[in-house]
Amino acid sequence: MTAEAVIVKMTPPSLPSWAVPPPEGFVAEDLDHIPDLPAHTELIDGSLVLVSPQRHFHHTVIFRLHVALEDFVPPGHEVVQEMGVKLAPKQRPEPDLMIVGPHAVIGGEVTLFQASDVILAVEVVSPDSQVRDRDRKPVLYAEAGIPHFWLIEEDNGKPTVFVFERNPVTKSYEASGTYHDRLKVTVPFDIDIDLTKLYQARTR
C-alpha cells in the first residue's frame, strides 16, 4: 500500500489528506503527490511544516538579494528562490534562496534539487521560524554537505548577514563573518553587495 493510500484511509473526510501523516512519516517525494498541499510546505524530520504568510521584510530581502546575486554567480550556476532541496529521505526543507552548481538539473518539470547540487543555502529569519532557521536547518544543511550557509536577521529594520562555512571534519558550520552594511566575501566566489539597498524600513 502506498503512502498516499495510507493517508487517505486514516484521514477523516472533513480533513485534507495531508493532515494525518502515515505512521512512518512522510518522505521527500510525497510532497510532489499529496493533493491540495499548501504552497511552500516543507518536510522536516518526516513532518510537514506549513509556512505562515510572509512579512514585508522577508519577502523584500529575498527578492532583492536574489537579483543582486545574479550579478556574481559564475557561468553554469543558478540562483533559486523558495524551492525544495532533498537532504535525506525525510528531509525536504525549502531554503529562501539557494545557489546550485553546474551539475544541477534545470528544467520546467524540476520540483526539487539534491543536496549535492547546492553550493549555498540562505535563510531569512521570520518570527514563526526562528528555531528552524537558526538551529535545525543549519544542522541539516551541514550534515547533507552543503558547503556554505547564510542566516539573515532583521536588526533595527535592516538586514544583518551571518556567514557560515562547513567544516568537513566536524560536518558542522563555523561562523566566518557578520555583515551589516556591506557583504563582501570571496567564497563560494567573489560577492560584494550593498546590504543597505536590500531593505530600509519606513515609518510614518
N, C-alpha and C positions, 0 to 999 in steps of 0.2 A: 504494500500500500504506500502510495506516495505521501510526502509531507503535506501536500495540498489536500489530499483526501482526508488525512487525519484532522487537519484544521477544520474543514467543513463539517465533519462528523461531530466534533467536540463543541462547536460553537453554537450557542442558542440562535434561533432565527432572527432575533432582534439585534444581534451584534454583527459587525463586519467580520469577515473570515480571519483577519489578522489579529483580532482582539484576544484570541486564546492561542498561545503557541503550542506546537507539538511537544510531547514530553521531553524529547531530546533537545529542544530549542531549534531555532531557525538556523539555516546555513546561508552563506552569502548569495548563492544562486536563487534562493527563494524570493528575494526582493524583486526579481525580474518577472515573477509569475503570479504573485499574490494580487488578486483583483482589488481595485479601489484603495490601494495603499497610498496614504498621503505623500505628496511630493517631498523629496529630500529626507525621507526616513533613513535612519542609519541602523546598522546592526553592530551592537557592542556586546561581546560575551554571549552571543546567541539570543539576545533580547532586542526587540525593536525599540528604537529611540525616536520619538516624534519631535519635530522641530517647531519651536514657537515662532510667531510672526517676527520678522526681522526688525530690529531697531535701525533708525536712520544712520547712526554711526557705523554699524556693522555693514549695512548694505553699501554705503558710500565708500568706505575704506576698501572693501573687497573690489569694487568696480574700478576705482582709481588706481589701486595697486596692480590689478590685472593689466590695465592699459600701460602703466609705467614699466612693468616687467617685460612687456613685448619689445621694448627697445634694447633689451640686454640679452635675451636668450640667444644662444648660438643656433646656427642652422641645424635643422632636424629636431630641435626641441620645441615643446609646445606648452603654453600656459593654459591650464584647465581650471575652470571655475565650478565649484559645487557639483562634483561628480564623485562616484564611489570608487574606493580602492579596496581590493581584496587583500587583506593582510594574512588571513588564516581562514580555515573553513567556517568559523563562526564570528569572524571579524570583518565587517564591511563599513567602516566609517566613511564620511564624506567631508574631506578637508575643504575649508573655504576656498583655498587655492592650492594647486599643485603645479610643479613643472615636471613634465615627463620627458624622457630621453628618446633618442632616435630609434630604439627598439620597440617602443610602444606602438600598438596597432591603433591607427587613426582612421575612423570611418563613421558614416552616418548611423550604423547599427550598434556602435560600441556603447555599452551602458556602464562599464566599469573598467578600471585599469588594475594591473597586477603590481604588487609592492616593488617588484624588481624594475618596473618602468619608472618609478618615481625618484626624482633627484631631490626635490624639496617639497615639503608639506607646510602649509601655513594655516593657522587657526586664529581667528579674531574672536576674542573672548566676549561672550554675552552673559548677562546675569543668570540665565537659566542653564548655562552650560559651563560654568566656571570649573567645576570639579572635573568634568570630562576633558575640557580643553587644557587645563593646567596639569592634571595628574594622570588620568587614564590614557588619553590618546597619545601623549608623548611616549609613554611606555610601550604601547602597541606599535607605534611607528618605528621606534628604535629596535624593538625585538624583530620586526619584519625586515630590517636592514635599510630603511630609508636614511640616507646619509645626512640630510640637513632638515632642520625644523625651525620655523619662526613662530613665535607667540606674540600676538599684538593685543595690547591692553589700552583702554581709554584712560588717559591721565589729564584731568582738567580740560576735557573736551578735545584733546589732541591724541594722536596715536603714538604709543611707545612700542618699539620693536625689540623683543628679546630673541637673540640669535643663538642657536644651539647646533653643535656638531656631534655626530655619533662617534663614540669611542669603540672601535672594532673589537677591542679586548673585553671590555665590560658589557658591550652591546647596549649601552645606555647613552643618553645625551649629556654633553657637558657644555655649560654656558661659555660662549666666546665673545659676547658683547651685548651692550644695551644701547639703543639709539633713540634719540628724542627728536631732533630737528632734521637730521640728515642720516640716511642709511648708506654707508659706503663699505662694501665688503669685496673680497677677492675670490671667495668661494660661495657657491659652486662655480661661479665665474664672476667677472667684474660687474658690479652693480653699484650704481650711485643714484639715489632717489631722494628728492626733497620731500621729507615727510610732512612739512607744513602745508603742502599742496594736497595731501590726501584728505584732510578734514580740518575744518575750523568751525567750531560751534558758534552759533549766534543766539543772542537773547534780546528780547525787546526791552 
